[in-house]
Amino acid sequence: MTCKGSEEFRSPDGRFRLVIGNCQLSGMRDLCSKSHPLETGGVLTGYYNAGLDTAIVTGAGGPPPDSERGRTGFYRGTQGLGQALASLWRKREYYLGEWHYHPGGSAMPSAADVRQMQDIARDDKAHCPEPILLVMGENNAVTAHVFPRNQTAVELTVECAT
């Protein structure tokens, strides 16, 4: 598949920025379509720019085999994830956060989503004090949020599509 371009999201204060390629978004949308009417999701991987204010997503994986999907819930499993993340680490790519799908619903994070992301931000084993959450909703809507450790979540808005 040949994809060009990306979507860029930014926090209102410019502190956080996210760049995700159209290939990654297309792959996520394909997984959502195949999963419908059940939720699905996976991890976001990639790297940060030199200023550490921009996360560049290079991978948006699907659900590990031990994931649990339902109409109104998704538990992302861990089977094979540690090994996959370790191999990316050697290439200087990292765990950036999570993504998942709300079939037929809003692309806004649920209360459970917020709690999960706050837990990840506080977990030293995750090595991600500012995890990102992308939520896919109906009509291809996408929201992006950053969850800084011990702070309120920050919504990112679409800056531009290239």
Contacts in CASP RR format, 6 or more apart in sequence:
PFRMAT RR
TARGET T0000
AUTHOR 0000-0000-0000
METHOD contacts of the structure
MODEL  1
MTCKGSEEFRSPDGRFRLVIGNCQLSGMRDLCSKSHPLETGGVLTGYYNA
GLDTAIVTGAGGPPPDSERGRTGFYRGTQGLGQALASLWRKREYYLGEWH
YHPGGSAMPSAADVRQMQDIARDDKAHCPEPILLVMGENNAVTAHVFPRN
QTAVELTVECAT
1 23 0 8 1.000
1 26 0 8 1.000
3 21 0 8 1.000
3 22 0 8 1.000
3 23 0 8 1.000
3 26 0 8 1.000
4 22 0 8 1.000
5 21 0 8 1.000
5 22 0 8 1.000
5 161 0 8 1.000
5 162 0 8 1.000
6 19 0 8 1.000
6 20 0 8 1.000
6 21 0 8 1.000
6 22 0 8 1.000
6 161 0 8 1.000
6 162 0 8 1.000
7 19 0 8 1.000
7 20 0 8 1.000
7 21 0 8 1.000
7 22 0 8 1.000
7 25 0 8 1.000
7 142 0 8 1.000
7 158 0 8 1.000
7 160 0 8 1.000
7 161 0 8 1.000
8 17 0 8 1.000
8 18 0 8 1.000
8 19 0 8 1.000
8 158 0 8 1.000
8 159 0 8 1.000
8 160 0 8 1.000
8 161 0 8 1.000
8 162 0 8 1.000
9 17 0 8 1.000
9 18 0 8 1.000
9 19 0 8 1.000
9 20 0 8 1.000
9 144 0 8 1.000
9 156 0 8 1.000
9 157 0 8 1.000
9 158 0 8 1.000
9 159 0 8 1.000
10 16 0 8 1.000
10 17 0 8 1.000
10 18 0 8 1.000
10 156 0 8 1.000
10 157 0 8 1.000
10 159 0 8 1.000
11 17 0 8 1.000
11 146 0 8 1.000
11 154 0 8 1.000
11 155 0 8 1.000
11 156 0 8 1.000
11 157 0 8 1.000
12 157 0 8 1.000
14 53 0 8 1.000
15 53 0 8 1.000
15 154 0 8 1.000
16 53 0 8 1.000
16 55 0 8 1.000
16 130 0 8 1.000
16 146 0 8 1.000
16 154 0 8 1.000
16 156 0 8 1.000
17 53 0 8 1.000
17 54 0 8 1.000
17 55 0 8 1.000
17 156 0 8 1.000
17 159 0 8 1.000
18 54 0 8 1.000
18 55 0 8 1.000
18 57 0 8 1.000
18 132 0 8 1.000
18 144 0 8 1.000
18 146 0 8 1.000
18 156 0 8 1.000
19 54 0 8 1.000
19 55 0 8 1.000
19 56 0 8 1.000
19 57 0 8 1.000
20 44 0 8 1.000
20 56 0 8 1.000
20 57 0 8 1.000
20 60 0 8 1.000
20 134 0 8 1.000
21 57 0 8 1.000
24 57 0 8 1.000
24 58 0 8 1.000
24 59 0 8 1.000
24 60 0 8 1.000
25 60 0 8 1.000
25 142 0 8 1.000
27 60 0 8 1.000
28 41 0 8 1.000
28 60 0 8 1.000
28 99 0 8 1.000
28 101 0 8 1.000
28 134 0 8 1.000
28 136 0 8 1.000
29 136 0 8 1.000
29 140 0 8 1.000
31 40 0 8 1.000
31 41 0 8 1.000
31 61 0 8 1.000
31 62 0 8 1.000
31 63 0 8 1.000
31 101 0 8 1.000
32 40 0 8 1.000
32 101 0 8 1.000
32 103 0 8 1.000
32 136 0 8 1.000
32 137 0 8 1.000
34 40 0 8 1.000
35 69 0 8 1.000
35 101 0 8 1.000
35 103 0 8 1.000
36 103 0 8 1.000
37 71 0 8 1.000
37 103 0 8 1.000
37 104 0 8 1.000
38 69 0 8 1.000
38 70 0 8 1.000
38 71 0 8 1.000
38 103 0 8 1.000
39 69 0 8 1.000
39 70 0 8 1.000
39 71 0 8 1.000
39 72 0 8 1.000
39 73 0 8 1.000
39 74 0 8 1.000
39 100 0 8 1.000
39 101 0 8 1.000
39 102 0 8 1.000
39 103 0 8 1.000
40 62 0 8 1.000
40 63 0 8 1.000
40 67 0 8 1.000
40 69 0 8 1.000
40 74 0 8 1.000
40 100 0 8 1.000
40 101 0 8 1.000
41 61 0 8 1.000
41 62 0 8 1.000
41 63 0 8 1.000
41 67 0 8 1.000
41 74 0 8 1.000
41 76 0 8 1.000
41 98 0 8 1.000
41 99 0 8 1.000
41 100 0 8 1.000
41 101 0 8 1.000
42 60 0 8 1.000
42 61 0 8 1.000
42 62 0 8 1.000
42 63 0 8 1.000
42 64 0 8 1.000
42 67 0 8 1.000
42 76 0 8 1.000
42 98 0 8 1.000
42 99 0 8 1.000
42 100 0 8 1.000
43 60 0 8 1.000
43 61 0 8 1.000
43 62 0 8 1.000
43 76 0 8 1.000
43 81 0 8 1.000
43 85 0 8 1.000
43 95 0 8 1.000
43 96 0 8 1.000
43 97 0 8 1.000
43 98 0 8 1.000
43 99 0 8 1.000
44 57 0 8 1.000
44 59 0 8 1.000
44 60 0 8 1.000
44 61 0 8 1.000
44 95 0 8 1.000
44 96 0 8 1.000
44 97 0 8 1.000
44 98 0 8 1.000
44 99 0 8 1.000
44 132 0 8 1.000
44 134 0 8 1.000
45 57 0 8 1.000
45 58 0 8 1.000
45 59 0 8 1.000
45 60 0 8 1.000
45 61 0 8 1.000
45 85 0 8 1.000
45 88 0 8 1.000
45 93 0 8 1.000
45 94 0 8 1.000
45 95 0 8 1.000
45 96 0 8 1.000
46 55 0 8 1.000
46 56 0 8 1.000
46 57 0 8 1.000
46 58 0 8 1.000
46 59 0 8 1.000
46 88 0 8 1.000
46 93 0 8 1.000
46 94 0 8 1.000
46 96 0 8 1.000
47 55 0 8 1.000
47 56 0 8 1.000
47 58 0 8 1.000
47 92 0 8 1.000
47 93 0 8 1.000
47 94 0 8 1.000
48 54 0 8 1.000
48 55 0 8 1.000
48 56 0 8 1.000
48 94 0 8 1.000
49 56 0 8 1.000
55 96 0 8 1.000
55 132 0 8 1.000
57 96 0 8 1.000
57 132 0 8 1.000
58 93 0 8 1.000
60 99 0 8 1.000
60 134 0 8 1.000
63 69 0 8 1.000
63 74 0 8 1.000
63 76 0 8 1.000
63 77 0 8 1.000
64 76 0 8 1.000
64 77 0 8 1.000
64 78 0 8 1.000
64 79 0 8 1.000
64 80 0 8 1.000
64 81 0 8 1.000
65 77 0 8 1.000
65 79 0 8 1.000
66 77 0 8 1.000
66 78 0 8 1.000
66 79 0 8 1.000
67 74 0 8 1.000
67 75 0 8 1.000
67 76 0 8 1.000
67 77 0 8 1.000
68 74 0 8 1.000
68 75 0 8 1.000
68 77 0 8 1.000
71 103 0 8 1.000
73 112 0 8 1.000
74 100 0 8 1.000
74 101 0 8 1.000
76 98 0 8 1.000
76 100 0 8 1.000
85 94 0 8 1.000
85 95 0 8 1.000
88 94 0 8 1.000
88 95 0 8 1.000
94 127 0 8 1.000
94 128 0 8 1.000
95 126 0 8 1.000
95 127 0 8 1.000
95 128 0 8 1.000
95 131 0 8 1.000
96 128 0 8 1.000
96 131 0 8 1.000
96 132 0 8 1.000
97 117 0 8 1.000
97 120 0 8 1.000
97 128 0 8 1.000
97 131 0 8 1.000
97 132 0 8 1.000
97 133 0 8 1.000
98 116 0 8 1.000
98 117 0 8 1.000
98 120 0 8 1.000
98 131 0 8 1.000
98 132 0 8 1.000
98 133 0 8 1.000
98 134 0 8 1.000
99 133 0 8 1.000
99 134 0 8 1.000
99 135 0 8 1.000
99 136 0 8 1.000
100 113 0 8 1.000
100 134 0 8 1.000
100 135 0 8 1.000
100 136 0 8 1.000
101 135 0 8 1.000
101 136 0 8 1.000
101 137 0 8 1.000
102 110 0 8 1.000
102 135 0 8 1.000
102 136 0 8 1.000
102 137 0 8 1.000
102 138 0 8 1.000
103 137 0 8 1.000
103 138 0 8 1.000
104 137 0 8 1.000
104 138 0 8 1.000
105 137 0 8 1.000
105 138 0 8 1.000
106 137 0 8 1.000
106 138 0 8 1.000
106 141 0 8 1.000
107 135 0 8 1.000
107 136 0 8 1.000
107 137 0 8 1.000
107 138 0 8 1.000
107 141 0 8 1.000
107 142 0 8 1.000
107 143 0 8 1.000
108 135 0 8 1.000
108 143 0 8 1.000
109 117 0 8 1.000
109 133 0 8 1.000
109 135 0 8 1.000
109 143 0 8 1.000
109 145 0 8 1.000
109 153 0 8 1.000
113 133 0 8 1.000
113 135 0 8 1.000
114 147 0 8 1.000
114 153 0 8 1.000
117 131 0 8 1.000
117 133 0 8 1.000
117 145 0 8 1.000
117 147 0 8 1.000
117 153 0 8 1.000
118 147 0 8 1.000
118 153 0 8 1.000
120 126 0 8 1.000
120 128 0 8 1.000
120 131 0 8 1.000
120 147 0 8 1.000
121 128 0 8 1.000
121 129 0 8 1.000
121 130 0 8 1.000
121 131 0 8 1.000
121 147 0 8 1.000
121 148 0 8 1.000
121 149 0 8 1.000
121 150 0 8 1.000
122 149 0 8 1.000
122 150 0 8 1.000
129 148 0 8 1.000
129 149 0 8 1.000
130 146 0 8 1.000
130 147 0 8 1.000
130 148 0 8 1.000
130 149 0 8 1.000
131 146 0 8 1.000
131 147 0 8 1.000
132 144 0 8 1.000
132 145 0 8 1.000
132 146 0 8 1.000
132 147 0 8 1.000
133 144 0 8 1.000
133 145 0 8 1.000
133 147 0 8 1.000
134 142 0 8 1.000
134 143 0 8 1.000
134 144 0 8 1.000
135 142 0 8 1.000
135 143 0 8 1.000
135 145 0 8 1.000
136 142 0 8 1.000
143 155 0 8 1.000
144 155 0 8 1.000
144 156 0 8 1.000
145 153 0 8 1.000
145 154 0 8 1.000
145 155 0 8 1.000
145 156 0 8 1.000
146 153 0 8 1.000
146 154 0 8 1.000
146 156 0 8 1.000
147 153 0 8 1.000
147 154 0 8 1.000
148 154 0 8 1.000
END
